[in-house]
Amino acid sequence: MKLSYVLIGLAIFAFILRPDLIPASLALALIAFGVVFGLFRDHLMK
């Protein structure tokens, strides 16, 4: 779960520090959201 928070933090950093790389940061944010959603869904399934 903490790894997903790190991914989200990296995506936010990329968005703030490098506005010219917005597509890459958005892709990172989507991937991080997918990881968080997958882990949360697995947790609910148990």
mmCIF entry with sequence, helices, sheets and N, C-alpha, C, O atoms, coordinates in Angstrom:
data_MODEL
# 
_entry.id   MODEL 
# 
_entity.id                         1 
_entity.type                       polymer 
_entity.pdbx_number_of_molecules   1 
# 
_entity_poly.entity_id                      1 
_entity_poly.type                           'polypeptide(L)' 
_entity_poly.nstd_linkage                   no 
_entity_poly.nstd_monomer                   no 
_entity_poly.pdbx_seq_one_letter_code       MKLSYVLIGLAIFAFILRPDLIPASLALALIAFGVVFGLFRDHLMK 
_entity_poly.pdbx_seq_one_letter_code_can   MKLSYVLIGLAIFAFILRPDLIPASLALALIAFGVVFGLFRDHLMK 
_entity_poly.pdbx_strand_id                 A 
# 
loop_
_entity_poly_seq.entity_id 
_entity_poly_seq.num 
_entity_poly_seq.mon_id 
_entity_poly_seq.hetero 
1 1  MET n 
1 2  LYS n 
1 3  LEU n 
1 4  SER n 
1 5  TYR n 
1 6  VAL n 
1 7  LEU n 
1 8  ILE n 
1 9  GLY n 
1 10 LEU n 
1 11 ALA n 
1 12 ILE n 
1 13 PHE n 
1 14 ALA n 
1 15 PHE n 
1 16 ILE n 
1 17 LEU n 
1 18 ARG n 
1 19 PRO n 
1 20 ASP n 
1 21 LEU n 
1 22 ILE n 
1 23 PRO n 
1 24 ALA n 
1 25 SER n 
1 26 LEU n 
1 27 ALA n 
1 28 LEU n 
1 29 ALA n 
1 30 LEU n 
1 31 ILE n 
1 32 ALA n 
1 33 PHE n 
1 34 GLY n 
1 35 VAL n 
1 36 VAL n 
1 37 PHE n 
1 38 GLY n 
1 39 LEU n 
1 40 PHE n 
1 41 ARG n 
1 42 ASP n 
1 43 HIS n 
1 44 LEU n 
1 45 MET n 
1 46 LYS n 
# 
_struct_asym.id          A 
_struct_asym.entity_id   1 
# 
loop_
_struct_conf.conf_type_id 
_struct_conf.id 
_struct_conf.pdbx_PDB_helix_id 
_struct_conf.beg_label_comp_id 
_struct_conf.beg_label_asym_id 
_struct_conf.beg_label_seq_id 
_struct_conf.pdbx_beg_PDB_ins_code 
_struct_conf.end_label_comp_id 
_struct_conf.end_label_asym_id 
_struct_conf.end_label_seq_id 
_struct_conf.pdbx_end_PDB_ins_code 
_struct_conf.beg_auth_comp_id 
_struct_conf.beg_auth_asym_id 
_struct_conf.beg_auth_seq_id 
_struct_conf.end_auth_comp_id 
_struct_conf.end_auth_asym_id 
_struct_conf.end_auth_seq_id 
_struct_conf.pdbx_PDB_helix_class 
_struct_conf.details 
_struct_conf.pdbx_PDB_helix_length 
HELX_P HELX_P1 AA1 LYS A 2  ? LEU A 17 ? LYS A 2  LEU A 17 1 ? 16 
HELX_P HELX_P2 AA2 PRO A 19 ? LEU A 21 ? PRO A 19 LEU A 21 5 ? 3  
HELX_P HELX_P3 AA3 ILE A 22 ? MET A 45 ? ILE A 22 MET A 45 1 ? 24 
# 
_struct_conf_type.id          HELX_P 
_struct_conf_type.criteria    ? 
_struct_conf_type.reference   ? 
# 
loop_
_atom_site.group_PDB 
_atom_site.id 
_atom_site.type_symbol 
_atom_site.label_atom_id 
_atom_site.label_alt_id 
_atom_site.label_comp_id 
_atom_site.label_asym_id 
_atom_site.label_entity_id 
_atom_site.label_seq_id 
_atom_site.pdbx_PDB_ins_code 
_atom_site.Cartn_x 
_atom_site.Cartn_y 
_atom_site.Cartn_z 
_atom_site.occupancy 
_atom_site.B_iso_or_equiv 
_atom_site.pdbx_formal_charge 
_atom_site.auth_seq_id 
_atom_site.auth_comp_id 
_atom_site.auth_asym_id 
_atom_site.auth_atom_id 
_atom_site.pdbx_PDB_model_num 
ATOM 1   N N  . MET A 1 1  ? 0.841   -1.198  0.000   1.00 0.00 ? 1  MET A N  1 
ATOM 2   C CA . MET A 1 1  ? 0.000   0.000   0.000   1.00 0.00 ? 1  MET A CA 1 
ATOM 3   C C  . MET A 1 1  ? 0.882   1.257   0.000   1.00 0.00 ? 1  MET A C  1 
ATOM 4   O O  . MET A 1 1  ? 0.553   2.250   -0.650  1.00 0.00 ? 1  MET A O  1 
ATOM 5   N N  . LYS A 1 2  ? 1.999   1.208   0.729   1.00 0.00 ? 2  LYS A N  1 
ATOM 6   C CA . LYS A 1 2  ? 2.854   2.390   0.789   1.00 0.00 ? 2  LYS A CA 1 
ATOM 7   C C  . LYS A 1 2  ? 3.504   2.667   -0.562  1.00 0.00 ? 2  LYS A C  1 
ATOM 8   O O  . LYS A 1 2  ? 3.780   3.819   -0.896  1.00 0.00 ? 2  LYS A O  1 
ATOM 9   N N  . LEU A 1 3  ? 3.751   1.610   -1.341  1.00 0.00 ? 3  LEU A N  1 
ATOM 10  C CA . LEU A 1 3  ? 4.353   1.803   -2.666  1.00 0.00 ? 3  LEU A CA 1 
ATOM 11  C C  . LEU A 1 3  ? 3.438   2.641   -3.545  1.00 0.00 ? 3  LEU A C  1 
ATOM 12  O O  . LEU A 1 3  ? 3.910   3.473   -4.320  1.00 0.00 ? 3  LEU A O  1 
ATOM 13  N N  . SER A 1 4  ? 2.132   2.427   -3.430  1.00 0.00 ? 4  SER A N  1 
ATOM 14  C CA . SER A 1 4  ? 1.186   3.204   -4.243  1.00 0.00 ? 4  SER A CA 1 
ATOM 15  C C  . SER A 1 4  ? 1.228   4.678   -3.835  1.00 0.00 ? 4  SER A C  1 
ATOM 16  O O  . SER A 1 4  ? 1.123   5.563   -4.684  1.00 0.00 ? 4  SER A O  1 
ATOM 17  N N  . TYR A 1 5  ? 1.381   4.939   -2.536  1.00 0.00 ? 5  TYR A N  1 
ATOM 18  C CA . TYR A 1 5  ? 1.492   6.335   -2.089  1.00 0.00 ? 5  TYR A CA 1 
ATOM 19  C C  . TYR A 1 5  ? 2.743   6.977   -2.670  1.00 0.00 ? 5  TYR A C  1 
ATOM 20  O O  . TYR A 1 5  ? 2.727   8.151   -3.042  1.00 0.00 ? 5  TYR A O  1 
ATOM 21  N N  . VAL A 1 6  ? 3.837   6.204   -2.749  1.00 0.00 ? 6  VAL A N  1 
ATOM 22  C CA . VAL A 1 6  ? 5.078   6.719   -3.337  1.00 0.00 ? 6  VAL A CA 1 
ATOM 23  C C  . VAL A 1 6  ? 4.848   7.057   -4.805  1.00 0.00 ? 6  VAL A C  1 
ATOM 24  O O  . VAL A 1 6  ? 5.313   8.091   -5.285  1.00 0.00 ? 6  VAL A O  1 
ATOM 25  N N  . LEU A 1 7  ? 4.131   6.188   -5.523  1.00 0.00 ? 7  LEU A N  1 
ATOM 26  C CA . LEU A 1 7  ? 3.866   6.444   -6.945  1.00 0.00 ? 7  LEU A CA 1 
ATOM 27  C C  . LEU A 1 7  ? 3.043   7.713   -7.112  1.00 0.00 ? 7  LEU A C  1 
ATOM 28  O O  . LEU A 1 7  ? 3.317   8.521   -8.000  1.00 0.00 ? 7  LEU A O  1 
ATOM 29  N N  . ILE A 1 8  ? 2.043   7.890   -6.269  1.00 0.00 ? 8  ILE A N  1 
ATOM 30  C CA . ILE A 1 8  ? 1.215   9.096   -6.363  1.00 0.00 ? 8  ILE A CA 1 
ATOM 31  C C  . ILE A 1 8  ? 2.053   10.335  -6.063  1.00 0.00 ? 8  ILE A C  1 
ATOM 32  O O  . ILE A 1 8  ? 1.919   11.360  -6.733  1.00 0.00 ? 8  ILE A O  1 
ATOM 33  N N  . GLY A 1 9  ? 2.915   10.238  -5.055  1.00 0.00 ? 9  GLY A N  1 
ATOM 34  C CA . GLY A 1 9  ? 3.789   11.363  -4.722  1.00 0.00 ? 9  GLY A CA 1 
ATOM 35  C C  . GLY A 1 9  ? 4.707   11.711  -5.885  1.00 0.00 ? 9  GLY A C  1 
ATOM 36  O O  . GLY A 1 9  ? 4.920   12.886  -6.183  1.00 0.00 ? 9  GLY A O  1 
ATOM 37  N N  . LEU A 1 10 ? 5.253   10.683  -6.547  1.00 0.00 ? 10 LEU A N  1 
ATOM 38  C CA . LEU A 1 10 ? 6.121   10.932  -7.702  1.00 0.00 ? 10 LEU A CA 1 
ATOM 39  C C  . LEU A 1 10 ? 5.340   11.604  -8.820  1.00 0.00 ? 10 LEU A C  1 
ATOM 40  O O  . LEU A 1 10 ? 5.853   12.508  -9.479  1.00 0.00 ? 10 LEU A O  1 
ATOM 41  N N  . ALA A 1 11 ? 4.101   11.171  -9.040  1.00 0.00 ? 11 ALA A N  1 
ATOM 42  C CA . ALA A 1 11 ? 3.284   11.770  -10.096 1.00 0.00 ? 11 ALA A CA 1 
ATOM 43  C C  . ALA A 1 11 ? 3.019   13.245  -9.785  1.00 0.00 ? 11 ALA A C  1 
ATOM 44  O O  . ALA A 1 11 ? 3.083   14.093  -10.674 1.00 0.00 ? 11 ALA A O  1 
ATOM 45  N N  . ILE A 1 12 ? 2.723   13.543  -8.522  1.00 0.00 ? 12 ILE A N  1 
ATOM 46  C CA . ILE A 1 12 ? 2.474   14.937  -8.135  1.00 0.00 ? 12 ILE A CA 1 
ATOM 47  C C  . ILE A 1 12 ? 3.746   15.765  -8.288  1.00 0.00 ? 12 ILE A C  1 
ATOM 48  O O  . ILE A 1 12 ? 3.699   16.899  -8.766  1.00 0.00 ? 12 ILE A O  1 
ATOM 49  N N  . PHE A 1 13 ? 4.892   15.193  -7.879  1.00 0.00 ? 13 PHE A N  1 
ATOM 50  C CA . PHE A 1 13 ? 6.165   15.899  -8.036  1.00 0.00 ? 13 PHE A CA 1 
ATOM 51  C C  . PHE A 1 13 ? 6.423   16.198  -9.504  1.00 0.00 ? 13 PHE A C  1 
ATOM 52  O O  . PHE A 1 13 ? 6.822   17.309  -9.855  1.00 0.00 ? 13 PHE A O  1 
ATOM 53  N N  . ALA A 1 14 ? 6.195   15.198  -10.373 1.00 0.00 ? 14 ALA A N  1 
ATOM 54  C CA . ALA A 1 14 ? 6.433   15.394  -11.805 1.00 0.00 ? 14 ALA A CA 1 
ATOM 55  C C  . ALA A 1 14 ? 5.516   16.489  -12.340 1.00 0.00 ? 14 ALA A C  1 
ATOM 56  O O  . ALA A 1 14 ? 5.929   17.290  -13.179 1.00 0.00 ? 14 ALA A O  1 
ATOM 57  N N  . PHE A 1 15 ? 4.271   16.526  -11.858 1.00 0.00 ? 15 PHE A N  1 
ATOM 58  C CA . PHE A 1 15 ? 3.309   17.530  -12.324 1.00 0.00 ? 15 PHE A CA 1 
ATOM 59  C C  . PHE A 1 15 ? 3.737   18.926  -11.889 1.00 0.00 ? 15 PHE A C  1 
ATOM 60  O O  . PHE A 1 15 ? 3.613   19.887  -12.649 1.00 0.00 ? 15 PHE A O  1 
ATOM 61  N N  . ILE A 1 16 ? 4.245   19.033  -10.651 1.00 0.00 ? 16 ILE A N  1 
ATOM 62  C CA . ILE A 1 16 ? 4.611   20.357  -10.127 1.00 0.00 ? 16 ILE A CA 1 
ATOM 63  C C  . ILE A 1 16 ? 5.949   20.825  -10.700 1.00 0.00 ? 16 ILE A C  1 
ATOM 64  O O  . ILE A 1 16 ? 6.085   21.976  -11.114 1.00 0.00 ? 16 ILE A O  1 
ATOM 65  N N  . LEU A 1 17 ? 6.940   19.921  -10.719 1.00 0.00 ? 17 LEU A N  1 
ATOM 66  C CA . LEU A 1 17 ? 8.298   20.331  -11.098 1.00 0.00 ? 17 LEU A CA 1 
ATOM 67  C C  . LEU A 1 17 ? 8.464   20.455  -12.604 1.00 0.00 ? 17 LEU A C  1 
ATOM 68  O O  . LEU A 1 17 ? 9.204   21.319  -13.075 1.00 0.00 ? 17 LEU A O  1 
ATOM 69  N N  . ARG A 1 18 ? 7.783   19.602  -13.366 1.00 0.00 ? 18 ARG A N  1 
ATOM 70  C CA . ARG A 1 18 ? 7.968   19.593  -14.818 1.00 0.00 ? 18 ARG A CA 1 
ATOM 71  C C  . ARG A 1 18 ? 6.626   19.703  -15.532 1.00 0.00 ? 18 ARG A C  1 
ATOM 72  O O  . ARG A 1 18 ? 6.102   18.694  -16.005 1.00 0.00 ? 18 ARG A O  1 
ATOM 73  N N  . PRO A 1 19 ? 6.058   20.900  -15.621 1.00 0.00 ? 19 PRO A N  1 
ATOM 74  C CA . PRO A 1 19 ? 4.745   21.043  -16.273 1.00 0.00 ? 19 PRO A CA 1 
ATOM 75  C C  . PRO A 1 19 ? 4.780   20.642  -17.742 1.00 0.00 ? 19 PRO A C  1 
ATOM 76  O O  . PRO A 1 19 ? 3.735   20.367  -18.331 1.00 0.00 ? 19 PRO A O  1 
ATOM 77  N N  . ASP A 1 20 ? 5.988   20.605  -18.349 1.00 0.00 ? 20 ASP A N  1 
ATOM 78  C CA . ASP A 1 20 ? 6.061   20.205  -19.757 1.00 0.00 ? 20 ASP A CA 1 
ATOM 79  C C  . ASP A 1 20 ? 5.937   18.694  -19.908 1.00 0.00 ? 20 ASP A C  1 
ATOM 80  O O  . ASP A 1 20 ? 5.816   18.188  -21.024 1.00 0.00 ? 20 ASP A O  1 
ATOM 81  N N  . LEU A 1 21 ? 5.966   17.968  -18.786 1.00 0.00 ? 21 LEU A N  1 
ATOM 82  C CA . LEU A 1 21 ? 5.833   16.502  -18.841 1.00 0.00 ? 21 LEU A CA 1 
ATOM 83  C C  . LEU A 1 21 ? 4.488   16.058  -18.276 1.00 0.00 ? 21 LEU A C  1 
ATOM 84  O O  . LEU A 1 21 ? 4.377   14.993  -17.669 1.00 0.00 ? 21 LEU A O  1 
ATOM 85  N N  . ILE A 1 22 ? 3.471   16.888  -18.482 1.00 0.00 ? 22 ILE A N  1 
ATOM 86  C CA . ILE A 1 22 ? 2.153   16.578  -17.917 1.00 0.00 ? 22 ILE A CA 1 
ATOM 87  C C  . ILE A 1 22 ? 1.617   15.216  -18.409 1.00 0.00 ? 22 ILE A C  1 
ATOM 88  O O  . ILE A 1 22 ? 1.090   14.460  -17.593 1.00 0.00 ? 22 ILE A O  1 
ATOM 89  N N  . PRO A 1 23 ? 1.728   14.871  -19.702 1.00 0.00 ? 23 PRO A N  1 
ATOM 90  C CA . PRO A 1 23 ? 1.214   13.552  -20.126 1.00 0.00 ? 23 PRO A CA 1 
ATOM 91  C C  . PRO A 1 23 ? 1.872   12.405  -19.365 1.00 0.00 ? 23 PRO A C  1 
ATOM 92  O O  . PRO A 1 23 ? 1.198   11.445  -18.992 1.00 0.00 ? 23 PRO A O  1 
ATOM 93  N N  . ALA A 1 24 ? 3.184   12.494  -19.129 1.00 0.00 ? 24 ALA A N  1 
ATOM 94  C CA . ALA A 1 24 ? 3.877   11.428  -18.400 1.00 0.00 ? 24 ALA A CA 1 
ATOM 95  C C  . ALA A 1 24 ? 3.389   11.365  -16.956 1.00 0.00 ? 24 ALA A C  1 
ATOM 96  O O  . ALA A 1 24 ? 3.168   10.280  -16.418 1.00 0.00 ? 24 ALA A O  1 
ATOM 97  N N  . SER A 1 25 ? 3.220   12.533  -16.329 1.00 0.00 ? 25 SER A N  1 
ATOM 98  C CA . SER A 1 25 ? 2.772   12.544  -14.937 1.00 0.00 ? 25 SER A CA 1 
ATOM 99  C C  . SER A 1 25 ? 1.330   12.045  -14.835 1.00 0.00 ? 25 SER A C  1 
ATOM 100 O O  . SER A 1 25 ? 0.966   11.379  -13.865 1.00 0.00 ? 25 SER A O  1 
ATOM 101 N N  . LEU A 1 26 ? 0.512   12.369  -15.837 1.00 0.00 ? 26 LEU A N  1 
ATOM 102 C CA . LEU A 1 26 ? -0.866  11.865  -15.826 1.00 0.00 ? 26 LEU A CA 1 
ATOM 103 C C  . LEU A 1 26 ? -0.866  10.350  -15.968 1.00 0.00 ? 26 LEU A C  1 
ATOM 104 O O  . LEU A 1 26 ? -1.647  9.661   -15.313 1.00 0.00 ? 26 LEU A O  1 
ATOM 105 N N  . ALA A 1 27 ? 0.013   9.829   -16.827 1.00 0.00 ? 27 ALA A N  1 
ATOM 106 C CA . ALA A 1 27 ? 0.108   8.378   -16.987 1.00 0.00 ? 27 ALA A CA 1 
ATOM 107 C C  . ALA A 1 27 ? 0.536   7.741   -15.661 1.00 0.00 ? 27 ALA A C  1 
ATOM 108 O O  . ALA A 1 27 ? -0.007  6.712   -15.259 1.00 0.00 ? 27 ALA A O  1 
ATOM 109 N N  . LEU A 1 28 ? 1.510   8.355   -14.986 1.00 0.00 ? 28 LEU A N  1 
ATOM 110 C CA . LEU A 1 28 ? 1.951   7.835   -13.681 1.00 0.00 ? 28 LEU A CA 1 
ATOM 111 C C  . LEU A 1 28 ? 0.803   7.865   -12.678 1.00 0.00 ? 28 LEU A C  1 
ATOM 112 O O  . LEU A 1 28 ? 0.617   6.921   -11.910 1.00 0.00 ? 28 LEU A O  1 
ATOM 113 N N  . ALA A 1 29 ? 0.034   8.953   -12.687 1.00 0.00 ? 29 ALA A N  1 
ATOM 114 C CA . ALA A 1 29 ? -1.083  9.067   -11.747 1.00 0.00 ? 29 ALA A CA 1 
ATOM 115 C C  . ALA A 1 29 ? -2.129  7.990   -12.029 1.00 0.00 ? 29 ALA A C  1 
ATOM 116 O O  . ALA A 1 29 ? -2.684  7.403   -11.101 1.00 0.00 ? 29 ALA A O  1 
ATOM 117 N N  . LEU A 1 30 ? -2.399  7.728   -13.318 1.00 0.00 ? 30 LEU A N  1 
ATOM 118 C CA . LEU A 1 30 ? -3.372  6.689   -13.674 1.00 0.00 ? 30 LEU A CA 1 
ATOM 119 C C  . LEU A 1 30 ? -2.874  5.319   -13.225 1.00 0.00 ? 30 LEU A C  1 
ATOM 120 O O  . LEU A 1 30 ? -3.640  4.515   -12.695 1.00 0.00 ? 30 LEU A O  1 
ATOM 121 N N  . ILE A 1 31 ? -1.572  5.058   -13.442 1.00 0.00 ? 31 ILE A N  1 
ATOM 122 C CA . ILE A 1 31 ? -1.008  3.769   -13.021 1.00 0.00 ? 31 ILE A CA 1 
ATOM 123 C C  . ILE A 1 31 ? -1.097  3.629   -11.504 1.00 0.00 ? 31 ILE A C  1 
ATOM 124 O O  . ILE A 1 31 ? -1.470  2.575   -10.989 1.00 0.00 ? 31 ILE A O  1 
ATOM 125 N N  . ALA A 1 32 ? -0.749  4.712   -10.789 1.00 0.00 ? 32 ALA A N  1 
ATOM 126 C CA . ALA A 1 32 ? -0.805  4.671   -9.324  1.00 0.00 ? 32 ALA A CA 1 
ATOM 127 C C  . ALA A 1 32 ? -2.237  4.441   -8.855  1.00 0.00 ? 32 ALA A C  1 
ATOM 128 O O  . ALA A 1 32 ? -2.472  3.677   -7.918  1.00 0.00 ? 32 ALA A O  1 
ATOM 129 N N  . PHE A 1 33 ? -3.197  5.103   -9.506  1.00 0.00 ? 33 PHE A N  1 
ATOM 130 C CA . PHE A 1 33 ? -4.598  4.920   -9.132  1.00 0.00 ? 33 PHE A CA 1 
ATOM 131 C C  . PHE A 1 33 ? -5.029  3.476   -9.380  1.00 0.00 ? 33 PHE A C  1 
ATOM 132 O O  . PHE A 1 33 ? -5.753  2.888   -8.576  1.00 0.00 ? 33 PHE A O  1 
ATOM 133 N N  . GLY A 1 34 ? -4.576  2.910   -10.504 1.00 0.00 ? 34 GLY A N  1 
ATOM 134 C CA . GLY A 1 34 ? -4.898  1.513   -10.800 1.00 0.00 ? 34 GLY A CA 1 
ATOM 135 C C  . GLY A 1 34 ? -4.345  0.579   -9.731  1.00 0.00 ? 34 GLY A C  1 
ATOM 136 O O  . GLY A 1 34 ? -5.013  -0.367  -9.314  1.00 0.00 ? 34 GLY A O  1 
ATOM 137 N N  . VAL A 1 35 ? -3.110  0.855   -9.290  1.00 0.00 ? 35 VAL A N  1 
ATOM 138 C CA . VAL A 1 35 ? -2.498  0.015   -8.252  1.00 0.00 ? 35 VAL A CA 1 
ATOM 139 C C  . VAL A 1 35 ? -3.280  0.133   -6.949  1.00 0.00 ? 35 VAL A C  1 
ATOM 140 O O  . VAL A 1 35 ? -3.573  -0.870  -6.299  1.00 0.00 ? 35 VAL A O  1 
ATOM 141 N N  . VAL A 1 36 ? -3.617  1.367   -6.573  1.00 0.00 ? 36 VAL A N  1 
ATOM 142 C CA . VAL A 1 36 ? -4.372  1.580   -5.332  1.00 0.00 ? 36 VAL A CA 1 
ATOM 143 C C  . VAL A 1 36 ? -5.731  0.898   -5.414  1.00 0.00 ? 36 VAL A C  1 
ATOM 144 O O  . VAL A 1 36 ? -6.157  0.236   -4.468  1.00 0.00 ? 36 VAL A O  1 
ATOM 145 N N  . PHE A 1 37 ? -6.417  1.060   -6.556  1.00 0.00 ? 37 PHE A N  1 
ATOM 146 C CA . PHE A 1 37 ? -7.744  0.463   -6.703  1.00 0.00 ? 37 PHE A CA 1 
ATOM 147 C C  . PHE A 1 37 ? -7.661  -1.058  -6.658  1.00 0.00 ? 37 PHE A C  1 
ATOM 148 O O  . PHE A 1 37 ? -8.500  -1.713  -6.039  1.00 0.00 ? 37 PHE A O  1 
ATOM 149 N N  . GLY A 1 38 ? -6.641  -1.620  -7.319  1.00 0.00 ? 38 GLY A N  1 
ATOM 150 C CA . GLY A 1 38 ? -6.470  -3.075  -7.315  1.00 0.00 ? 38 GLY A CA 1 
ATOM 151 C C  . GLY A 1 38 ? -6.222  -3.603  -5.907  1.00 0.00 ? 38 GLY A C  1 
ATOM 152 O O  . GLY A 1 38 ? -6.816  -4.602  -5.501  1.00 0.00 ? 38 GLY A O  1 
ATOM 153 N N  . LEU A 1 39 ? -5.343  -2.928  -5.160  1.00 0.00 ? 39 LEU A N  1 
ATOM 154 C CA . LEU A 1 39 ? -5.057  -3.372  -3.792  1.00 0.00 ? 39 LEU A CA 1 
ATOM 155 C C  . LEU A 1 39 ? -6.294  -3.232  -2.915  1.00 0.00 ? 39 LEU A C  1 
ATOM 156 O O  . LEU A 1 39 ? -6.584  -4.115  -2.107  1.00 0.00 ? 39 LEU A O  1 
ATOM 157 N N  . PHE A 1 40 ? -7.025  -2.133  -3.067  1.00 0.00 ? 40 PHE A N  1 
ATOM 158 C CA . PHE A 1 40 ? -8.222  -1.909  -2.259  1.00 0.00 ? 40 PHE A CA 1 
ATOM 159 C C  . PHE A 1 40 ? -9.285  -2.961  -2.576  1.00 0.00 ? 40 PHE A C  1 
ATOM 160 O O  . PHE A 1 40 ? -9.947  -3.470  -1.671  1.00 0.00 ? 40 PHE A O  1 
ATOM 161 N N  . ARG A 1 41 ? -9.449  -3.289  -3.869  1.00 0.00 ? 41 ARG A N  1 
ATOM 162 C CA . ARG A 1 41 ? -10.434 -4.291  -4.267  1.00 0.00 ? 41 ARG A CA 1 
ATOM 163 C C  . ARG A 1 41 ? -10.044 -5.660  -3.713  1.00 0.00 ? 41 ARG A C  1 
ATOM 164 O O  . ARG A 1 41 ? -10.896 -6.404  -3.228  1.00 0.00 ? 41 ARG A O  1 
ATOM 165 N N  . ASP A 1 42 ? -8.745  -5.989  -3.787  1.00 0.00 ? 42 ASP A N  1 
ATOM 166 C CA . ASP A 1 42 ? -8.294  -7.266  -3.232  1.00 0.00 ? 42 ASP A CA 1 
ATOM 167 C C  . ASP A 1 42 ? -8.556  -7.314  -1.729  1.00 0.00 ? 42 ASP A C  1 
ATOM 168 O O  . ASP A 1 42 ? -8.945  -8.354  -1.198  1.00 0.00 ? 42 ASP A O  1 
ATOM 169 N N  . HIS A 1 43 ? -8.345  -6.197  -1.048  1.00 0.00 ? 43 HIS A N  1 
ATOM 170 C CA . HIS A 1 43 ? -8.576  -6.141  0.396   1.00 0.00 ? 43 HIS A CA 1 
ATOM 171 C C  . HIS A 1 43 ? -10.058 -6.354  0.700   1.00 0.00 ? 43 HIS A C  1 
ATOM 172 O O  . HIS A 1 43 ? -10.401 -7.027  1.672   1.00 0.00 ? 43 HIS A O  1 
ATOM 173 N N  . LEU A 1 44 ? -10.938 -5.784  -0.126  1.00 0.00 ? 44 LEU A N  1 
ATOM 174 C CA . LEU A 1 44 ? -12.374 -5.945  0.103   1.00 0.00 ? 44 LEU A CA 1 
ATOM 175 C C  . LEU A 1 44 ? -12.809 -7.374  -0.196  1.00 0.00 ? 44 LEU A C  1 
ATOM 176 O O  . LEU A 1 44 ? -13.703 -7.903  0.464   1.00 0.00 ? 44 LEU A O  1 
ATOM 177 N N  . MET A 1 45 ? -12.178 -8.004  -1.194  1.00 0.00 ? 45 MET A N  1 
ATOM 178 C CA . MET A 1 45 ? -12.565 -9.367  -1.573  1.00 0.00 ? 45 MET A CA 1 
ATOM 179 C C  . MET A 1 45 ? -12.273 -10.356 -0.445  1.00 0.00 ? 45 MET A C  1 
ATOM 180 O O  . MET A 1 45 ? -12.985 -11.348 -0.287  1.00 0.00 ? 45 MET A O  1 
ATOM 181 N N  . LYS A 1 46 ? -11.225 -10.086 0.340   1.00 0.00 ? 46 LYS A N  1 
ATOM 182 C CA . LYS A 1 46 ? -10.913 -10.987 1.448   1.00 0.00 ? 46 LYS A CA 1 
ATOM 183 C C  . LYS A 1 46 ? -11.940 -10.793 2.523   1.00 0.00 ? 46 LYS A C  1 
ATOM 184 O O  . LYS A 1 46 ? -11.879 -11.452 3.562   1.00 0.00 ? 46 LYS A O  1 
# 
